[in-house]
Amino acid sequence: MSDQAPLADLAALRDTYKRDKAAVLQTLASSGSAVRGLKQTLRQLSILADGLLIQLWHNAGFSADLTLVAVGGFGRAELFPYSDVDVLVLLPAGQTPENNPGLQTQLECFIGSCWDTGLEIGSSVRSLDECLAEAAKDITVQTSLLESRRVTGNTRLFTEFQKQYQEAMDPQAFLVAKTLEMRQRHTKFEDTPYALEPNCKESPGGLRDLQVILWVARAAGLGHSWDDLARKGLATPLEARQIKRNEALLGLIRARLHLQAKRREDRLVFDLQTNVAESFGFSSDVTPEGRLALRASEKLMRQYYWAAKAVTQLNQILLLNIEDQLKSDRGESIDHFRPLNERFFEKAGLIEVASDDLYQKHPHAILETFLLYQATPGLKGLSARTLRALYNVRSIMNGRFRADPVNRQTFLQILQQPQGITHALRLMNDTSVLGRYLWVFRRIVGQMQHDLFHAYTVDQHIIMVLRNVRRFFMAEHTHEYPFCSQLASDWDKPWILYAAALFHDIAKGRGGDHSKLGCAEVRTFCRQHQIGKEDAQLIEFLVSEHLTMSHVAQKEDLGNPDVIARFAQRVGDERHLTALYLLTVADIRGTSPKVWNAWKGKLLEDLYKASLRVLGGSAPDANTEVQARKREALIELARQAQPHEGHKALWDTLEISYFMRHDASDIAWHARQLARHVALPTQDGPRTIVRSRPSPVGEGLQVLVFTPDQPDLFARICGHFDQSGFSILDARVHTTRTGWALDTFQIVTSMLPEHYRELMTMVESGLTQTLEKQDALPSPSKGRISRRVKSFPVSPRVTLSPDDKGQKWLLSLSASDRIGLLYSVALVLARHGIHLHLAKISTLGERVEDTFLISGAKLQQNRAQIEIETELLAALQAAS
């Protein structure tokens, strides 16, 4: 349409625009050559919007001295399907809507008609002077105006605006501001392109990182396109090709996200990943047995992560090059070069290669770069020249490179350095060197994990675990996990733990047992790197058994001496136990911020200490252990000035299993709260006692319940906590010889009041009333299921098997977590008269892995067993 288009009916304009836009979007919906034609498609959407704006501008009757300017992405003529159409109404000097009521009416009419015809418009109204003033104080406005173009209106005014805007631009200040803004944005997204639901526009490695390069280059007058930067020598032809390819892929992903969501959506959220993947032609792989081997979404995300990784590298290279160019243009002195050795210099705290072809001539220098980075204090990274040199020699890091004895020795030295391990390996991963040297590691770069508790891709999880292990050996982090730091201080070869961390999940995503497959991989690594037999065996053990300690601590009865004895026998000696404990803590902490808690830490520490006593020669004798705990509890009771032998009435009613399942602190607390009540005649004593205290381990409360036992007691307690918004982390259930239940719960809530005392009072009074009223059991709460659970549901699993002695039964449950799940399970057990002895509640992100020790007459009948398992499965499936 021309600037002189006649007045048109809004309904007709809307229908025409909607029809024409749908035709253009159809080209984005097919998987053919859409990547190559993406820019043209986005430009066509911009042209359609231009035409509609020109007509609406004319309809509004604006005077000839105003200008309509496209800004932002619309100014680049890159309009994504559901992005805002950002425009600026540019006014001549001295004219404002406030002093011109007619103009105000025209603006309202124009903006309203834009929305009426389907344009999601973002608008601003400023004079030329106001634009310059706003740009001077707001980097976002300055950036938006940088890519402005005239849509319609006064050409002379727009030309003057561009002239004054360029004159006011300070390229160096703009570079600094955009770099700081980019760092803040990266921090918001946890400084990683590997989030499981990344924002393909804003996350590190996203489209915004590419736009920053072009914005800075344009502000400095260095060009408007990747080809311009290549001609200026700021990017190599290879880098320009790589950028254009990755930009097109990220852009197409963003466009298809818009289409699938039918709105502006730049996040690759779980519930859209599969649809977007299928729009690219990806499909899920299924094994001959019908098992899902690889999701379509995983294939898409692997491509996304590789593109984001390349963008991250190239962004760093080009921004450093532009910064150097700006310094040169201003005549500033070149940064001082300090020789590090004959192959490398230090330049402003960065490692600089002595020549661009260093790595081609001396491939050994590739790994030497990272060893030098570790060993030289004050270095903070790699220069643009070094990053570029590494980027351009990826093909050299082949099979011969990996088999070179010098390279193998250098890599082992990197692992064995006393400092800089995490930084070096993270930098090696960011520059693709780690995956090129350890080819097996390359297979898990960008590998997603759909287990509902890992928050990172496999490679990032491994780096996180490595970081956690490293922090145990650093004095400045001893406050985080003092016991781990204490053990680490006596450990002689930290690199063994680093190697185990590097390989513990290396075989994820292949199918089969990744621990066994990883063990084979690390065995090969140890042989190739000539690691001594004893050290190699320990590393293999850690990779093979890295899930064992977590499983035993969170699923088995640590009060059972046989459990401890079996675990100690499997571990073998104190060295293996300590190494496995440190790796296990680091591993759980490296999955997700939601997974680790102090209670899990206590379970692991209890298992470590109990196993250590066995390995030290102490036989797993229950009587000896009980006597030791009683002595400790008595010391604590004496310290609290409790009456002599005041505990006796209570302790005489308790079985040995009670003392094995509670530590001395809990035993003393129970005695303080209950002993005098137990000593009273039954008719004088209270029916129910509920006491609570801040949990001695981590957040939340520890709750003690003492009441006459009844078949549905556990369900009744779970129901109260469910209705009150509490989550149960652990339950220890015991029945005294006199038929009273003595139960202890660890509970947490997201709605903690300011003072714990209020919470404790609420729990004690509320739970007491619930147990004494004996009302009908309420229905379980029904909460919303998270998007992640909907997208990656866990197939519910119920396993029922007798314990080692055949006296009780172990019930194991696995399902997606939801509010009311534990209570639903408790209701099933209550209906069938099942007695609960122990509950190990393990929540892994949004997945639960719970274990119960139970008994009951129905468990001896096959038909009743099947009925119980069927009802439990039904309760678990309600979560999906």
N, C-alpha and C positions, 0 to 999 in steps of 0.2 A: 504493500500500500504506500501511496505517496503522502507527503505532508499535507496535501490539499484534499484529502479524502472527504467525501460528503458525509453529512450526518447519517448515522445508521442506528437501527433498532437494537437495543441491548440483547434481547432474546436471540435475535438472529446472529449477532456477533458471538454470543456464548455458544450457540449450537455449532457454528462454523469452527470456532476455536477448538471446541471439544472434539469434533470429528477429525480435524486436521492433526491435533495432538495425538489422538489415538492411533492414527495411521503411522505417525513417526515412531511412536512407542513400540509399535509392532515389530520394528526392526531390532529392538533391544531384547525382545522376548525369545528369539531363536538363538541357538548356540553356534550357528555357522561362523560367519566372518565378522561378528559383532565387535570383537576386540579391535579389529583394524578400522572399522567404521564408526567407532564410538565418538570421536571428536566431531565428525560430520553430523552425527545424530544430535549431539548436544547443541551444535551450532544451529541446526534446523529448529530445535525447540526455542532457541533464543530468537531466531528470525520470526517465528510465529508470534512470540510474545511482543516483539518489536512492533509488528503490524497491528496487533490489537491495541497496544499502548498509543500508537500514533492516532488511530481512529478515536479512541476515548479522549485523548488530549484535544483533538479537534472538536469533539462533541462538547467538551467542557468550556470551550470558547476562550482559552487563555490568550493573552496579548502576545504580540510577536517578539517582545523583548525578554521573554522567559525561555528557559531551556530545560528539557527533560533529559537527564543523564542516567545511564545505566552504570551501576557500581558493583563492586564485589565480583562474585562468580558470574553474575549476569553481565557485568562489564567486560569479562573475558570472553563473552559469548559462549560460556559453558553452563547451560542451564540443565540441571538434573531434573528428572521427571516431577518430583514433588518439592523441589527447593523453592525458597522464597525468591520472588522477583524484586531485587533491591534497586530502588531508583532514588535519585536526588532531583528535586525541583529547584533549579538554580535561578536565583533572583538577581536582578540588577542592584547596584549599590543603592542603599536608602529605602528599598522597598521591602516591606514585611507584611505578613497577613494581618498583624495587629492594627496597622495603620491603613489597611485597605480591606474593608468588609466584603467588597465584591470578590476580591481574590480569595478570601477565606471561604466564601460560598463555592467558588469554582474548585478549590482544592478538595473540599468535602465531597462535592459531586464527582470529581475525577477519581478519588480514592474509593468511594463507595461503588462506582461503576466498575472499577477494577475487580473488586471482590464479587460483584454481581455476575460478572462474566467468567469467573473461574480463575482469575489470577491471584495467587497468594502473595500479595504485595507487601514489601517492607519499604517504607518511605520516610524521607526527611526533606525538610524545606529550609534552605539556607541561602543567604547572599554569598557572594564571592568572598568578602572579608570574613564572614562567619565561618565559611569552610576552612579558610586558612588558619583562623584562630583555633577552631576545634581540632584540626589536624596537628597543630603545634603542641597541644596538651593531651591528646588521646591517640595512642598508636593504632588503635583499631580503626578510628576514622581515617587516619592518615593512610593506612593500608587499603581501606575500601576505596578511597579516592584515587589511589595509585593506578587502578585498572579501569578508570572511568572512560566511557565513550558516549558520544552524543547519540540520542535516539531521535529526537526531533526538537524543533525550537531554534533559538537564536544561535547561529554558528559563531558570530563574533564574540559573544559572551563566553561561549565554551572555550574558544581559542585563547582568550585572555585568562580564563581560569587555569587552563593547562600551563600556560606560560608562567604565571605567578606561582603556581603550585610547584613546578620544577625548580624555580629559582629559590623557593623556601626550603627545598629538600636538602637535608644534611645526610649524605649516604652513610657516613660512619656512625652517626648517632642512630640512624634507622637500623643499621646492622646490629648494633648493640642491643637496641630495644627489642628487635625481633628475636634475637638469640635468647635474651632473658625470658621473653614471652614463651618461646618454644620450650625452654627448660621447665618453666612452671607448668606448662601443659603436659609435658612428659611426666612430671612428678604426680600430677593428678591421675595419670594412668599407670602409676607405679613403675615408671621408667622401663617398661618392657613392651615390645610389640607382641608378646606371646600370651596375652590374656586370653582366656578361653572364649570370651565374648568381646572381641576387640571392636573399637570404633574405627572403621576403615577410613574415616576422614581425619579424626583428631588424635588417635593413638600414635605412639612412636612408630615410625615406619609407614604412617598413613599418608593420604593425599596432601594433607596440610604441610607435611615436612617437605614435599616437593614444591609446593606453592611458595614456601618461605624462601627457597633458593631463588626462584624467579622474581619474587618481590624485591629481594635484596639486589639482585643483578639489575633489575629494571631501575631501581632507585639510583644505582651507581652509573647508569647509562651504559651497562655492559651487554645489553641485549634483552630480547623479549621471549626467546625460545631456547630450547636445548641446542639446536643447531647454531644459534648465535654464540652460546657459551663455548661450543666446540671450536668455532671459527676464531674466537678470542684466545683459545688455548687454555681456557679454564676447565674444560672437560675434554677427555679424549673421545675420538669417534666411537670407541667401544662403550665408554661410559654413557654417551648420549643415546646409543641404541638400547643399552640396558635400562636406562631411565624411562625412555619412551615405552618400552615393552611393559615394564612394571607399572608405570602410570596408567597405561591402557587397561591392564588387568584389574588394578584397584578401582579404577573408574567404572569399569563394567560391573564389578561386584557391587559398588555403591548404587549404580543405576538399577540393577536387578533387585537389590534390597528394597528400593523405593517401590518397584513394581509389585513385589511380593507382599509388602506391607500395605500397599495402596495409600501411603502417606510418606512424609519425610522420615526415614529411619536409616541412620548411618551405622548402627551397631549390628554386628553379626551375632544376634542373639540366637540361643539354641533352637527356639521354635521356628526360626526362619532359615537356619543353615541348610537343612535338608532340601527345602524347596529351591533355594538359590543354587545349591550344588546340582540338583536335577536340571535346572535351567541351563547349566553349562554342559549337560550331557553326561554327568557322572552318575553312576549307579552303584549300589552296595554289592560287595562281593560276598558270596555265600559258599561255604565248604560243601563237599559232596554229601556230608552228613546233615546238611541243612542248618549249620551253625553260622551265625553272622561273623564274617572274618574282618571286613573293613567297610565302614559306613561310607555312603556317598559324601556326607558332610566332612568326614575325615580327609577325603581326597581333596575337597575344596580348600579346607583349612590348611592342609599342608602347602598347597600352592600359595595361599594368602601369606602364610608365615615366611616362606622363602622370598616372596616379593617384598614384604615389609622389612625383612632382614637386609636385602640388597638396598632398599631405599635408605635405611638407617646408615649403612656404610657410605653410600654415595652422598647423602646429605652432609655428612661430616667432612668428606673430602672436598666437596665443592664450596661449602661455606668457609672452610679454612683457606682455600684458594682465592676466593673473593676478598676475604679479609687481607690477605697478602697483597692482592692487586690494589686495594684501596690505600694501603700503606705506601706502596710504590708510587701511586698517582699523587699522593700528598708529599712525596719526597722524603718520607720518614726513613731513618736508618734501618737497615736490615737487622733483624734480631741477631744477637751475638751467638755464634756457634762455638760450643765447647766439645772438643774431641772426647768421645767415650772409648773408642779404640779405632783401629784402622778402617773399620767398615761403617761406624755410626758416629753421629754427632748429637749433642743436645741442643735443641733450639726452643727457647722459651719454655722449658720444662717438658718438651716433647722429643721423642726419638726420631731423628732424621737420618735417612740412609745417605751414605756418602755419594752414591750415584744411582740414577734411575734404574739401571740394569743390574744392580747389586745381586738381586735374588736369582736372576737368570744365570749370572756368572758363578755365584756361590750359593747354591740352594741350602747349604747348611746354615746360612745366615737367617733363614726364615724362623726357625725355632730359637736361634740365638737371640733374636729380637725380644722375645718374651722372657727369656732367662735374664737378659740385660735389664729389662723393665723391672723384674723382681729385685735384682741385686743392687740396683743403683738408687740410693735414696733421693727423693725429690722429683722423680719422674712421674708425670701425671697422665701420660698417654702417648699416642703416636701422631706424628705430623701428617699433614695432607699428602705430602710426597711419599711417606712410608706407607700410609694406608692405600694410596693408589698403586704403589709397587706391589703390595701384597695382593690387591684385588686383581692385578693383571698377571699374576703367576700361579693362579689356582691350578692350571693344567699341569704345572711342574710337580705339584704335590700328588704324584701317582704311586703306583705300586713300588717302583724302584725307590722313590723318596721314602716311603714308609718302611722299607726293608733296610735302609741304610743304617749301619751300626752307629755311626756318629749321631744321626738324628735320634735313634733310640736312646742313646746315652744322654743326649741333651734333654729329651722329654722326661727321662727319669730324674734328671737334675732339677727340672722345673717342679716336679712333684716333691722333691726332697729339700727344696729351699726352706730356710727358717721363716721367711715372711713372703707376703705377696702372692700366695697360692691362689686364693679366690679371684683376686683381680686379674692375675695372669690368665687363668683358665677362662674366665668370663670374657676377657678381651680376645683370647684365641677363638672362642665360640662366636663372638660378634663379628670377627673378621673371617669366619669360615675356615680358619686354620685347624681348629680342633677336629672338626668333622672330616677334613681332608687327611689329617695325620691318623686319627683313629677312625677308620672307615666304618667300623661298627657303630660309633657314636653318630655318624652322619645319618644313619637310618632312623634315629629317634629325634632329630632336630625338627621341631614343629609337630611332633606326634601328640595328638590330643589324647586325653584320658577321660573316658566316659564312666567314671566310677562314683561320681557324686561327692567325692571328698577331696580329690586333687584340684587345686586352683590354678595349676600351671601345666604347660606342656612338659613332656618327659625330660627334654634337655634342660629346661629351666628349673624343674624340680631337682634334677641331679646337681646343678650348680648351687641351688639353695641348700641342699643337704651338705654339700661340700663346704659351703660357707658356715653352716651351723657347727660342723665338726671342727673347723678351723678356729671358731670363736671359743671353743672349750680350752684351747691352748694359748689364748691371749689374755694377759693380765687385766686389761681394761674391760673385759667382759665377764669377769668372775662373779659379779653380782647377779648375773642372769640365772645361771644354774650352778650354784656353788659346789654341789656334790660332783657334778660332771667335771667341773674345772679342777677339783681336788684330785679326782682320778686321773685326769689328763696330765696333771703336773708330774706324775710319777711314770708316765708312759714314755718309752724311749724312742719309738719310731713313729711319729705322727703320720708320716707319708703312707704307712700301711693303711691307716684309716681313710686317708684321702683317696687312695687307689680303690678301696672297697666302695666308698661313696660314689666314685666316678662310674663304677661298673654295676652297682646294685640293681638298677632298673634298666640296664643297657639293652635287655632283650624284650622290653615291653612292646606290645603290638604285633608280635609274631604268632600269637596263639600258643597254647601249651603253657607249661610252668616257666615263667620268666626267670625264676630263681635258678632253676637247673640250667636253662639255656645260658643265662648270664655267667654261671659258674664255668661253663665250657669256654666262654669268650675270655674271661679273665685268666683262665689257666693258659690259654694261648698267649695272652699278653705277657704274663709272667715269664713264660718260656722264651719268648722273643726278646724280652728285655733283661734276660739273664738274672732274674730275681732269685735269691737263695731259696732253697727248698722249704725251710721252716717258715720264712716270711710269705712265700707263695701259698703254702697250705693255709696259713691264717687268713690271707686275703680271699682265697677260694671259700673257706668256711664262712666268712662274713657275708659274701655275696649269696651263697647257697642258703644260709640260715637267717637272712636279714629280716624275715617276717616272723620268725619263731618266737622270739621273746615277747613281742607285742601280742601275739596270739595267746600265749600262755597267761600273760599278765591280765589281759582283758576278758578272757573267756573261761579260764579254769579256776578251780578253787585253791587259792594260795594258802588256805588254812589246812589243806590236806598234805601231810608229809610226803606221800607217795608222788604227788605232782611235782614238788620241789626236787625230790630225789631223781625223778626221770629227767627233768630239765637239766639238773646239774650233771647227770651222766652224759647227756647229749652235748653239753658244752665242753666238758672234759677237764678244764683247768681254769685258774683265776685269770690268766692272760686272755684266753678266749672269751671268758665271761665279761671282763671289763671292756674289751673291744666291741663285743656285740651290744652291750648296754649303751655305750657312747653312740654307736651307729644308729641304734634303734631310737634313742631320744632325738637325734638329729634328723632322722628320717620322718618321724611323726610330725615334728615341728616344721618340716619342709613341705608338707602336703598342702596345708591351708591354715590360715589364722583361726578358722572355726574348729579345727580338729583337735589341736593340743589344748589340754587344760591341766591344772595342778593335780587333779585326782588321778589322771592317767600317769602323771609323773610319779605320784606316790605308789601306785601299783607296780610300776617298773622298778622303783627303788626298793620296795619291799621284796620283790622277786630277786633282785640282785643280792641283797643282803642275806636273804634266807639261803640262796644258792651258794653264796660265798662261805657260809658256815659249814655247809655240807662238803664243799670242796676243800675246806680247811681241816677236814677230818672229823667233824662232828656228825655223828649218825643222825639221820632224820627221825629222832625219837620224840613223839608227841608229848609224853609226860615231862621230859626235860624242858621242852619248849614252853609248856604250860606253866611249870614252876618258875621259870625265868620271868615270864610275863606277870605272873602273880606278884613276884618280888618287886618288880618295877612299879606295879600298880600300888602296892602297899607303901612304897617309899613316897609316891606322889600323894596318897591319901594322908600320910603322916605330915607331909609338908602343908596340906590343907587343913591340918588340925582336926581331922575326923576322929570320932571316938574309937578307942582300941577295940578291935574285933567287931566294929560296927558293920563291916562288910559281910560277916560270916553267914548271917541269915539268908542273904541273897546268894552268895557263892555256893551254899549247900544245895541250892535248887538248880544249879547250872551244870550242863553236861560239858565234857572236855571239848566238844566241837565248838562251843561258844568261845572258849578261851583261845582256840586255834584261829578263829576267824576275826578276832578283835585284837588290836594292839593294846599295850599297857595303858596308854592315855585314855582310850575309849573305855576300857574296863574300869579304870578309876572314876571316870565321869559317871558311868552307869551306877557304880556303887554309891557315889555321893548323892545322886538323885533318887535312888530307889531303896537303899538298904533299910532305912527307918520305916518305910511303908510296908516292906515285906515282913518286917518284924511284928507289925500290928496284927491283931486277929482279923480274919477275913471280913467279918461284919462291920468292923470299924474302919477298914482301909478303903481308899477310893476305888471306884470301878475302873477308871482309866487315868493314866498319867501320861502327859505329853510334855516333853522338854525339848528345847532347842538351844543351839549356840552357833555363833559364826563358825563356819567350817574351819577346822585346824589346817585344812589343806585347800588353799585357793579360795575362790569366791563361793557365795551361797551359804547354806545352812546345813548343819548336821542335826537331824531330828530323831529323838528317842521316843518310842511308843511302848508303853507297858499296859497291857489290858488282857482280860480273859480271852483265850484263843477261841477262834470260831472259823468255820470253813471259808467264809468269804472275806476274811479280815484284810488280806493283801489287796483284793479288788476294791474294798471299801476305802482303804487308804489311798490307793492309786486314783480312785474316782475323785476323792477330795482334792488331791494335788492337781489333777487334770482340770477340774472345775475352777480352781483358784489360779491357774496359769503357771504352775510350777513344772519343771522338768526333773525327773529322777535320774541321777547319775549312777547311783549304787544303792542296793538294798541288801541288808544282812538280816535274815529272819531266824529267830531261835525260839523254841518253846521250852519253858522250864519244866522241871519234874512235877511241879504242882499245877501244870496246865495253863500257865500264863504266857502270852506272847511277849517277847522282848525283841523288838525290831528297831533297826537303825537305818536311816535313810540319808543320803547326800542329795540335796535338792538345790536347784538354781532357778532364777527367774530373770527375765529381761526388764522387769518393772520394780526394781529395788527402790524402796523409799530412801530418804536421805540418811535416816538412822536405822541401823539394824535392829535396835530394840523394838521399834514399831512392827517390823516384819516378824520378829520372833513372837511377840505377843499375839499377833494375828494368827500365826500358824498354830500356836499352842491352844488358844481358845477355840479357834475354828475347827481344828481336827478333833479336839476333845468332844465338842458338841456333835460332830458327825458320827463319831464312834458310839456315843452314848444314846443317840436318838434311834439308831437302828432303822432309819428310813429305807425305802426301796432304793436300790442302786440306780443312780442316774444313767442316762444314755451318754456314751462317749462324745466329747466335743468333736466338731467337724471344722477343721481349718482349711484355708485355701492351700492347694497343692502348688508348689513353686513351679515356675516355668522350666527350670532345669529338671525337676523330677518328671514333669509331663513329657519332656523331650527325651530323657534317658531313664525310663523307669527301670527299677530293679525287679527282676522276677522273684516273687516271694519264695522263700525256701524254709521248710520246717524239717528238722532232723531230731529224732527221738531215739536215744540209745541208752542201755544200762551203763552205770558207772563201773569202774574196775572191779569193785567188790560185789556187784550185782544187787546192792541193797537199795540204791536210789537210781534215778534216771536223769540223764542230761538232755535238756531241751535247748536246741540252738535255732535261732530265728534270724532271718535276713530279709530286709524289705526297705523300700523307700520310707523315709521318716515322715511323720505327720503328727499333728496334735491329736492326743487321745489314743495313740497306737498302743502304748504299754498298758493302758487301762483296758483296751479292747481284749488284749491277750489275757489280762488278769481275770476278766469276766468269764472267758472260756474255761480257764482253770478252775474258777470257783464253781461254775455250773456242774463240773464233773468231780467235785470234791477232791481236787488235787492240792496237796500240801506243798508249800514252797519253803525251801531251806536257804536258798541263796540266789540272788539275781545279780548278774554282771551286765550292766547296761552300757553299751558302747555305741556312741553316736559318732559317725565318721562323716562330717559335713551334713549331707542330706540322705545318708544311708545309715541304717541301724544294723548292728550285729550283736544281738543279745543272747545271753546264755543263762539258763535257769537250772538249778538243782532241785528236783521235785520228787515226790513220792505219792502213792495213792493206790487203793485197791484196783481201780479200773485200769491202771497201767499194766496189770498182769494179764489182761484179757485182750487178745488180738483185735477183736471187733471193736472194743471200746477205744483202743489205741488209734485205730483208723478213723473213728468218729472224731476223736479229739484233734488229730492232725488235720482233718478236713475242715473243722471249724476254725482252727488257728489259721489255716491258709486263707479262708474266707475273710477273717479279721484283717490279715495283712493285705489282702488284695483290695480292701476298701481304701487303701492309701493311693491306689493308682487310678 
